Amino acid sequence: MTNKKTEKVYDVSFHVVPDISEEEAEKVFSGLRDTIARGGEVIDTEELKSMDLAYTIRHNVRQGDGSYNRYNTSYFGSIKFKATQEFAKSLRQDLQSDESFLRFLIIETVAEDTRIGERLPGTDDEEEGEGQDVKKPEQPVNRKEKDRSSDTAKEGEQKKKDTPAPEQNSKDTEPSNSDRTAAKSMAQYNI
């Protein structure tokens, strides 16, 4: 059906108009998911949820009179999928012509889950000391940087071995007059 080498991973995030019932919004969502499944492979979905919008969205109603509606809420969802670039372009055209969608965005992404998870214990929401010990996730290691840092550390150790130790002078080990004066002042004031 499709050439696997030319397939890319995409994410389509969208807002559905709130004037339809929740059941109808679910039908719009499942219809979009089925359309994507026919043209590609669905990797992950974020089910529709009703949400307040950050700003009012003006949505044109295609009745020829130029009227529009304003929305402060919507149903939001997203679908991550693998498909060809041609399919992603045709999906864009389908979504633009469907009046059920207020806004949508199709981006190229990666197959791994990149969503932000739950807050870790011991963060802002909890009092200090109540959180459990949390291990920091290991940072991915760039092999070149790792080799470079170990080479730099080895060079530093070698320089220490090659550098002769400075000769100690007896003057350096005795306290100076200003040190003695400071010590007397501190003793006088119990510092």
C-alpha positions as CSV (number, residue, x, y, z in Angstrom):
1,M,0.0,0.0,0.0
2,T,2.6,2.6,1.1
3,N,6.4,2.7,0.8
4,K,7.7,2.3,4.4
5,K,10.9,4.3,3.5
6,T,9.0,7.5,2.7
7,E,6.7,7.3,5.7
8,K,7.2,9.9,8.5
9,V,5.7,10.4,11.9
10,Y,3.2,13.2,12.3
11,D,1.0,14.6,15.1
12,V,-2.3,16.3,14.3
13,S,-3.7,18.3,17.2
14,F,-7.1,19.9,16.8
15,H,-10.0,21.8,18.4
16,V,-13.5,20.7,17.6
17,V,-16.5,23.1,17.8
18,P,-18.2,23.0,21.1
19,D,-21.8,23.5,19.7
20,I,-22.1,19.8,19.0
21,S,-22.8,17.2,21.7
22,E,-20.1,15.2,23.3
23,E,-21.2,12.1,21.4
24,E,-21.1,13.9,18.1
25,A,-17.6,15.2,19.0
26,E,-16.5,11.6,19.7
27,K,-17.9,10.6,16.3
28,V,-15.8,13.3,14.7
29,F,-12.7,12.1,16.6
30,S,-13.3,8.4,15.7
31,G,-13.9,9.4,12.1
32,L,-10.6,11.2,11.9
33,R,-8.8,8.3,13.6
34,D,-10.4,5.8,11.1
35,T,-9.4,8.1,8.1
36,I,-5.8,8.2,9.4
37,A,-5.8,4.4,10.0
38,R,-6.8,3.8,6.3
39,G,-4.0,6.0,5.0
40,G,-1.3,5.2,7.6
41,E,-0.7,3.8,11.0
42,V,-2.1,5.3,14.2
43,I,0.7,5.3,16.9
44,D,-1.0,7.1,19.8
45,T,-4.1,9.2,20.6
46,E,-5.1,11.8,23.1
47,E,-8.8,11.4,23.6
48,L,-11.1,14.5,23.3
49,K,-11.6,16.6,26.3
50,S,-13.5,19.8,26.8
51,M,-11.3,22.8,27.6
52,D,-11.4,26.6,27.9
53,L,-9.5,28.4,25.2
54,A,-6.8,31.0,26.0
55,Y,-8.5,33.4,23.6
56,T,-11.7,33.7,21.6
57,I,-11.5,31.9,18.3
58,R,-13.6,33.3,15.4
59,H,-14.8,30.5,13.2
60,N,-16.3,31.2,9.7
61,V,-19.6,29.5,8.9
62,R,-19.7,28.5,5.3
63,Q,-23.2,29.7,4.5
64,G,-22.2,32.3,1.9
65,D,-23.3,35.2,4.1
66,G,-19.9,35.8,5.7
67,S,-21.2,35.2,9.2
68,Y,-19.0,33.6,11.9
69,N,-19.2,32.3,15.4
70,R,-17.0,33.0,18.4
71,Y,-15.9,30.3,20.7
72,N,-14.2,30.4,24.1
73,T,-14.3,26.6,24.7
74,S,-13.7,23.5,22.5
75,Y,-13.0,19.8,22.5
76,F,-9.3,19.2,22.1
77,G,-7.6,16.0,21.0
78,S,-4.5,14.8,19.1
79,I,-3.5,11.8,17.1
80,K,0.1,10.7,16.4
81,F,0.5,8.7,13.2
82,K,2.9,7.4,10.6
83,A,2.1,8.1,6.9
84,T,3.5,9.5,3.7
85,Q,3.8,13.2,3.1
86,E,1.2,13.0,0.4
87,F,-1.3,11.6,2.9
88,A,-0.5,14.3,5.4
89,K,-1.2,16.9,2.7
90,S,-4.5,15.4,1.8
91,L,-5.5,15.2,5.5
92,R,-4.8,18.9,5.8
93,Q,-7.1,19.6,2.9
94,D,-9.8,17.4,4.5
95,L,-9.6,19.1,7.8
96,Q,-9.7,22.6,6.2
97,S,-13.0,21.7,4.5
98,D,-14.6,20.2,7.6
99,E,-16.6,22.8,9.6
100,S,-16.4,20.6,12.8
101,F,-12.7,21.7,13.3
102,L,-12.0,25.2,14.7
103,R,-8.2,24.8,14.4
104,F,-5.7,22.1,13.7
105,L,-2.0,21.7,13.4
106,I,-0.1,18.9,11.7
107,I,3.6,18.6,12.6
108,E,6.3,16.1,11.8
109,T,7.5,14.6,15.0
110,V,9.1,11.4,16.5
111,A,7.5,8.1,17.4
112,E,8.6,8.2,21.1
113,D,6.3,9.7,23.7
114,T,7.3,13.3,24.2
115,R,4.5,14.4,26.5
116,I,5.3,15.9,29.9
117,G,4.4,13.4,32.6
118,E,3.2,13.8,36.2
119,R,5.0,16.0,38.6
120,L,7.8,14.4,40.5
121,P,7.5,14.1,44.3
122,G,9.3,16.9,46.1
123,T,8.5,19.6,43.5
124,D,6.6,22.9,44.0
125,D,3.3,21.3,45.0
126,E,4.7,19.5,48.1
127,E,6.3,20.9,51.2
128,E,10.0,20.4,51.6
129,G,11.0,17.2,53.2
130,E,7.8,15.4,52.4
131,G,8.9,14.1,48.9
132,Q,10.6,10.8,48.4
133,D,14.1,10.5,47.1
134,V,13.9,10.9,43.3
135,K,16.6,9.7,41.0
136,K,17.3,12.1,38.2
137,P,16.9,10.6,34.8
138,E,20.2,9.8,33.2
139,Q,21.2,12.2,30.4
140,P,21.8,10.6,27.0
141,V,25.5,10.2,26.5
142,N,27.0,11.6,23.3
143,R,29.9,9.2,22.7
144,K,32.2,11.9,21.2
145,E,31.7,14.3,24.2
146,K,32.3,11.4,26.6
147,D,35.5,10.5,24.9
148,R,36.6,14.1,24.7
149,S,35.9,14.7,28.4
150,S,37.8,11.5,29.5
151,D,40.7,12.6,27.3
152,T,40.7,16.0,28.9
153,A,40.7,14.5,32.4
154,K,43.6,12.2,31.5
155,E,45.6,15.2,30.2
156,G,45.0,17.1,33.4
157,E,46.2,14.2,35.5
158,Q,49.3,13.9,33.4
159,K,50.1,17.6,33.7
160,K,49.9,17.3,37.5
161,K,52.4,14.4,37.5
162,D,54.8,16.3,35.2
163,T,54.7,19.6,37.2
164,P,57.2,19.6,40.1
165,A,55.8,20.5,43.5
166,P,56.7,24.1,44.6
167,E,59.4,24.4,47.2
168,Q,58.1,25.4,50.6
169,N,59.7,28.3,52.3
170,S,59.8,28.6,56.1
171,K,58.4,32.2,55.7
172,D,55.2,30.8,54.1
173,T,54.5,28.6,57.1
174,E,54.7,31.2,59.8
175,P,51.8,33.6,60.4
176,S,52.3,37.2,59.5
177,N,51.9,40.2,61.8
178,S,48.5,41.0,60.4
179,D,47.4,37.4,61.0
180,R,48.5,37.7,64.6
181,T,46.7,41.0,65.1
182,A,43.5,39.6,63.6
183,A,43.7,36.6,65.8
184,K,44.1,38.8,69.0
185,S,41.0,40.9,67.9
186,M,38.9,37.9,67.3
187,A,39.9,36.4,70.7
188,Q,39.1,39.7,72.4
189,Y,35.6,39.7,71.0
190,N,35.0,36.0,71.3
191,I,34.7,35.6,67.6
